[in-house]
Amino acid sequence: MPIKIPSGLPARDILDSERIFALEKPEAEQQRVRPLRLVILNLMPKKIETETQLLRLISKSPLQVDVDFMKTSTHEGTHVSSDHLVKFYENPDEFADNYYDGLVITGAPVEHLDFEQVDYWPEFKEIVDWASRHVFSTMYLCWGAMGALNYRYGVHKELLDEKIFGVFPQYLQDEYCFLTNGFDEIALQPHSRLAGVNEADVAANPDLQVLTWGPQSGPGLIATRDFSEVFALGHWEYGKYTLAEEYKRDMDKGMTNVPFPRNYFPDDNPNVEPPFSWRAHANLLWRNWLNWVYQTTPYDLREVPQLRAEKRLGTERSIRHAPGSPRADGFAPFEGRRYGMGGTIPESA
């Protein structure tokens, strides 16, 4: 939430440089407030589980948020009852004339397929086009992020021989970025994917910036420079046991390209309860995103198309350097040590 300060306070310039919302009294008195409007396109098979994970994060914000749910019309879910879909979800056509502050598009377990092989790919692109005119800011997760980066910015998806699976360190790229403000310089992020994105394509596009990056997992969080689109390639929304459940599922399927989850079970012992080591950063990211949307979205959402067309969304934070560690000493967690996962670190380390 913003802080209200006396007009002319010298600290205002410093707060602005650190991307902290501070309103002077005249600004605060003119501010109009309403609930945020959010819609979730849930592409995951286990829709109720994903709903719970996302709503748990959204609920951590002090803001009032009205949430709607969208489903594809060209693909019917098989892991949830039709009654649940009928009761709580609408097809994209029902949203055609609506405007929203935020849209969340989840991942889906289809990253191993070419985009054109996904039966709802044409509809996915139509929804992304609709969002570019009707939504102030969109958060894409995992495959949703890969799909949007490819369709909107020509970033190629790259298949992996082995699944990136486990909890991986992500290096903070800008201490004062709105979306990652308050992050530790090293944040942990769950990953569970058989594909990644071409980092050279991302670096070559002046509209994109990498906000967190890891040496094993690559970019974990990418955004446009005006934050109208945010791409989370990992799964900060995952619950404590989601990776364990996915590992059991993949082993039951006989998959041979899925490794034991890295940096997840203490001492790599699946009989020991995994620590929920990414929860704080998950909550912080979603609070920051919702807060940024709240502070910059127009009171009248019918203004969104013009703002999007003119690229006037209230801020730009540009990161110009190549992704890497913020540390000068080259410290790399999880490389030859059990950092934060139990066990001991040799004295010579």
Buried (B, 14 or more C-beta within 10 A) or exposed (E): EBEEBEEEEEEBEEBEEEBBBBBBEEEEEEEEEEEBBBBBBBBBEBBBBBBEBBBBBBEBBEBEBEBBBBBBEBBEBEEBEEEBBEEBBBBBEEBEEBBBBBBBBBBBBBBBBEBEEBEBBEBBBBBBEBBBEBBBBBBBBBBBBBBBBBBBBEBEBEEEEEBBBBBBBBBBBBEEBBBBBEBEEBBBBBBBBBBBBBBEBBBEBEEBBBBBBBBBBBBBBBBBBBBBBBBBBBBBBBBBEBBBEBBEEBEEEEEEEBEEBBBBBBEBEBEEEBBBBBBBBBBBBBBBBBBBBBBBBBEEBEBBEEBBEEEEBBEEBEBEEEBEBEEEEEEBBBEEBBBBBEEEEEEEE
